[in-house]
Amino acid sequence: MRIEDLHQLPKFRDAVSYVYVEHARVDQHERSIAIYDDQGMTPIPIAATAVLLLGPGTRVTHAAMVAIADNNALAVWVGEEGVRCYAHGMGGTRSSAALLRQAALVSDENSRLAVVRHMYRLRFAEEPDAGLSIEQLRGMEGVRVRDTYARFSRDTGVPWTGRNYDRGNWKAADPVNRALSAANSCLYGVCQAGILSLGYSPALGFIHTGKQLSFVYDVADLYKTEISIPVAFAVAAENPPELERTARLRCRDMFKEKKLLPRIANDLRELLGADEEDFAPDEDPALPTALWTPEAEREEEE
């Protein structure tokens, strides 16, 4: 039996967060996948994995991709240390109901504004003044993030002069900026996996706009001050030899501790007002889709 809908798919909220792979071959192993490199073979429980980050020097077989897709794991092709996203696979659900709901919300100014305000409520963990404009909310958010950077700088003793790194000269950045980029890349990957797993589009952002990952940035911003920023400063304070790898592993621990995956699933449904019908299974996924008719013509027929 093929896995075709969210009632059959392994649930995103129950998975482990991510696996990062570079300079290795990914192939099918029994009913799952395995990573083959100069250290040998490492089996990966793909049915319990939310996202597979494929870094430089990675080769993936066709059979492995079938196993990844059938288990609703997201494959994302990323740059060195995961700081660029080049391409990604498709989500598990075949229904477009959730995506149509998202498109309707983002296309109407009033409903979009309501979602944006809800996002800021989640970020502030309190109800902001209803009279505040979006620009004022952005200003408050900017102050909150700057205060977070300053607080963790004081607590860890790591100097902070601002967000600054050059993708073309990665090692030139200071340790905290490198750790922050590595931590954020993991957070983006997991958020993107959640968005696609539930049938939404990473491109249709509400606060961010104009990029293929705009909605990923919206969702990730809900959790940065709680997860990636603390991780980055803690790792930078230690300054281990494999700083980026340490940041990724520390993020994975934090994702589990903070129960990030179920929170993403619940927050997305709450933000976009989803209901169970959005995730209903197809009776026969091989059948052609329904045909669209303008509302005025439907009224005439009735």
C-alpha positions in Angstrom: 0.0 0.0 0.0 1.3 3.4 -0.9 1.3 6.3 1.6 -0.8 9.0 0.1 -2.4 11.3 2.7 -1.9 12.6 6.2 -4.0 10.0 7.8 -1.5 7.3 6.7 1.7 9.3 6.8 4.0 9.3 9.8 3.0 12.5 11.7 5.4 15.4 11.6 4.9 16.2 15.2 6.0 12.7 16.3 9.3 12.7 14.3 12.8 13.5 15.3 13.9 16.8 13.9 16.7 16.5 11.3 19.7 14.7 10.0 22.5 16.7 8.3 24.7 14.8 5.7 27.7 15.9 3.7 30.4 14.1 1.7 28.5 10.8 1.7 26.2 8.6 -0.3 22.6 8.1 0.8 21.1 4.8 -0.4 18.1 2.6 0.5 18.7 0.2 3.4 16.0 -2.4 3.9 12.8 -0.3 4.1 14.6 2.8 5.2 17.9 4.6 4.2 21.5 4.6 5.3 24.5 7.0 5.0 27.7 5.5 3.5 30.9 7.4 4.0 34.6 6.7 4.9 33.4 5.8 8.5 31.2 3.0 7.2 27.4 2.7 7.1 25.0 4.5 9.4 21.3 3.5 9.2 18.8 6.4 9.4 15.2 5.8 10.7 13.6 7.8 7.9 10.1 7.1 9.1 10.8 9.0 12.2 12.8 11.9 10.6 11.3 15.2 9.7 14.0 16.6 7.4 17.1 15.4 5.7 19.6 18.2 5.1 21.8 17.2 2.1 25.1 19.2 2.2 28.0 19.4 -0.2 29.4 16.2 -1.7 26.3 14.2 -1.1 24.9 11.7 -3.6 21.4 10.3 -3.2 20.1 7.3 -5.1 16.6 7.0 -6.7 15.7 4.2 -4.3 16.6 6.4 -1.3 14.5 9.3 -2.6 11.5 6.9 -2.9 11.9 5.8 0.7 12.3 9.4 1.8 9.1 10.5 0.0 7.1 7.5 1.1 7.8 8.3 4.7 6.9 12.0 4.5 10.4 13.2 5.3 11.6 16.3 3.5 14.9 16.3 1.5 16.5 19.7 1.4 19.7 20.4 -0.6 21.7 22.9 1.3 25.1 24.6 1.1 28.1 24.3 3.3 27.0 24.0 7.0 23.4 24.3 5.8 23.5 28.1 5.3 21.9 28.1 1.8 18.9 26.3 0.5 19.1 25.2 -3.1 16.1 22.9 -3.6 13.7 20.7 -1.7 11.4 17.8 -2.2 7.6 17.8 -1.9 5.5 17.5 1.1 3.6 14.4 2.1 0.0 15.5 1.6 -1.5 15.4 -1.9 -4.4 17.6 -1.0 -4.3 21.3 -1.9 -7.0 22.4 0.7 -4.5 23.8 3.2 -2.6 25.6 0.5 -5.8 27.1 -0.9 -6.7 28.3 2.6 -3.2 29.9 3.0 -3.5 31.6 -0.4 -6.9 33.0 0.4 -5.7 34.4 3.8 -2.5 36.0 2.3 -4.4 37.5 -0.7 -6.9 39.5 1.4 -5.4 42.4 3.3 -7.7 42.1 6.4 -7.2 38.4 6.9 -3.5 38.8 6.2 -3.3 41.5 8.9 -5.1 39.2 11.3 -2.6 36.4 10.8 0.4 38.9 11.2 -1.0 40.2 14.5 -1.5 36.6 15.7 2.2 35.9 14.8 3.3 38.9 16.9 1.1 37.7 19.8 2.9 34.4 19.7 6.3 36.1 19.6 5.6 38.5 22.5 3.8 35.7 24.5 1.2 38.4 25.4 -1.5 40.4 23.7 -0.1 43.6 22.2 -2.2 46.8 22.1 -4.8 46.5 19.4 -4.2 50.1 18.4 -0.5 49.5 17.4 0.3 49.6 13.7 2.3 46.9 12.0 5.3 49.2 11.8 5.0 49.8 15.6 4.8 46.0 16.2 7.9 45.6 14.0 9.7 48.2 16.0 8.8 46.4 19.3 10.0 43.1 17.8 13.3 44.7 16.8 13.8 46.0 20.3 13.0 42.5 21.8 15.5 40.8 19.5 18.2 43.3 20.2 17.6 42.9 23.9 17.8 39.2 23.5 21.2 39.4 21.8 22.5 41.8 24.5 21.2 39.6 27.3 22.9 36.4 26.0 26.1 38.4 25.3 26.2 39.5 28.9 25.3 36.1 30.3 27.9 34.2 28.2 30.6 36.8 27.9 30.6 36.5 24.1 31.0 39.9 22.4 28.2 40.9 20.1 28.6 43.6 17.5 25.7 42.7 15.3 24.6 40.1 12.7 27.4 40.0 10.2 28.7 37.2 7.9 29.8 36.7 4.3 28.6 33.6 2.6 31.6 33.8 0.2 34.1 33.9 3.1 32.4 31.8 5.8 35.3 31.5 8.2 35.8 35.2 8.3 32.8 35.6 10.6 33.2 35.6 14.3 32.2 32.4 16.2 28.8 33.6 17.4 27.7 34.6 13.9 28.8 31.3 12.5 27.0 29.4 15.2 23.9 31.5 14.7 23.9 30.8 11.0 24.3 27.1 11.6 21.5 27.1 14.2 19.2 29.1 12.1 19.7 26.8 9.1 18.5 23.8 11.2 15.5 25.8 12.4 14.6 26.8 8.9 14.9 23.2 7.7 12.6 21.9 10.4 10.1 24.7 9.9 10.1 24.1 6.1 9.5 20.4 6.7 6.5 21.2 8.9 5.0 23.7 6.4 5.3 21.2 3.6 4.1 18.2 5.7 0.9 20.0 6.4 0.3 21.0 2.8 1.2 24.7 3.0 3.5 26.7 0.7 6.9 28.0 2.0 6.6 30.9 -0.4 3.4 32.5 0.8 4.6 34.5 3.7 2.6 37.0 5.7 5.3 39.2 7.3 8.1 38.3 4.9 7.3 38.4 1.2 8.8 37.9 -2.2 11.0 34.9 -1.6 10.4 31.1 -2.0 11.0 30.7 1.7 9.1 33.7 3.0 6.7 31.7 5.1 9.6 29.6 6.5 11.1 32.9 7.8 7.8 33.9 9.3 7.5 30.6 11.2 11.1 30.4 12.3 11.0 33.8 13.8 8.5 32.5 16.3 11.2 30.4 17.9 14.6 32.1 17.3 14.8 34.0 20.6 13.9 30.8 22.5 16.1 28.3 20.5 18.7 29.4 17.9 20.0 32.5 19.7 20.6 30.9 23.1 22.2 27.9 21.3 24.5 30.1 19.3 25.8 32.1 22.2 26.3 29.0 24.4 28.3 27.3 21.6 30.3 30.4 20.8 31.3 30.7 24.5 32.7 27.2 24.3 34.2 27.8 20.9 34.7 24.1 20.1 36.9 22.9 17.2 33.8 21.9 15.2 31.7 24.9 16.0 29.0 24.5 13.3 28.5 20.8 14.0 28.3 21.5 17.7 25.6 24.1 17.1 23.6 21.7 14.9 23.7 19.0 17.5 22.9 21.4 20.3 19.9 22.6 18.2 18.7 19.1 17.8 18.7 18.6 21.6 16.9 21.9 22.0 14.3 21.0 19.5 13.5 17.9 21.5 13.6 19.7 24.8 11.2 22.5 23.6 9.0 20.0 21.8 9.4 22.1 18.7 7.9 19.7 16.1 4.5 19.4 17.8 4.5 23.2 18.5 5.1 24.0 14.8 2.2 21.7 13.8 -0.1 23.2 16.4 1.0 26.8 15.7 0.5 26.5 11.9 -3.0 25.1 12.4 -3.9 27.8 14.9 -2.4 30.7 12.8 -4.2 29.7 9.6 -7.4 28.5 11.1 -7.1 25.0 9.7 -9.7 22.3 10.3 -9.7 18.5 9.8 -11.3 18.8 6.4 -8.1 20.5 5.1 -6.3 17.3 5.7 -9.0 14.8 4.7 -7.7 11.8 2.6 -8.4 11.4 -1.1 -10.8 8.6 -1.9 -8.6 7.8 -4.9 -5.5 9.9 -5.4 -5.0 8.7 -8.9 -8.3 10.3 -10.1 -8.1 13.8 -11.8 -8.9 16.7 -9.6 -12.2 18.6 -9.4 -12.9 21.3 -12.0 -13.2 25.0 -11.0 -16.4 27.0 -11.9 -16.8 30.7 -11.2 -19.2 31.4 -8.3 -21.6 33.5 -10.6 -22.0 30.5 -12.9 -22.7 28.2 -10.0 -25.5 30.5 -8.8 -27.0 30.6 -12.2 -27.2 26.8 -12.4 -28.9 26.7 -9.0 
